[in-house]
Structures are given as structure tokens and as C-alpha cells.
Amino acid sequence: MTQELPARPVAILWQLAWNDDRLFCTVYRNRDGLQLRVESGDAVIVSEPFDLQPRMFARTQALRASLKRRGWQDVPASSRGGCRS
């Protein structure tokens, strides 16, 4: 019986805040490759395989822009943490 290794965070592409709520767009590495997750502090909202292709980065930026139009704001660099594990 093999134990599956947990996904490891590789990079946070962006962080947004609305009052006390935060959203993170994070790339993780697991045994199957890269995975993109949009997550809050306590839940994964979207999870999908991720390729290092321009269209994938464009999708993440389009989602970020859409959320910002709805009132979400960038997290100031001084309050950002590193990759969460």
C-alpha cells in the first residue's frame, strides 16, 4: 500500500480580499503534475489540472479581473504570506 503525497504549493499567482475574506489563486504540484486551485482560507473553490501555457495564465488573469470588477481588491504586498501548505 502506497501513501499518496499531498500536493505542495509552488506559487501564488494572485490574492484578493473583500473585507475579511481572501481568495488565493495557487499552483500546486502533486504526483500527477501541476494543479491550479482557487481557494479561500477554508475551502477549495475550483481545482483543475494546470499547464504552463499562455492560455492558462490568461484564464487566471481574466478571473482576477472579473472578481475585481465585482469589488474584490488586491492584497497589499506587505500583508501577503508565502505559499501556504
Stockholm file with secondary structure:
# STOCKHOLM 1.0

chainA/1-85         MTQELPARPVAILWQLAWNDDRLFCTVYRNRDGLQLRVESGDAVIVSEPFDLQPRMFARTQALRASLKRRGWQDVPASSRGGCRS
#=GR chainA/1-85 SS CCCCCCCEEEEEEEEEEETTEEEEEEEEEETTEEEEEEECSSCEEEEEECCSCHHHHHHHHHHHHHHHHTTCEECCGGGCCCCCC
#=GC SS_cons        CCCCCCCEEEEEEEEEEETTEEEEEEEEEETTEEEEEEECSSCEEEEEECCSCHHHHHHHHHHHHHHHHTTCEECCGGGCCCCCC
//
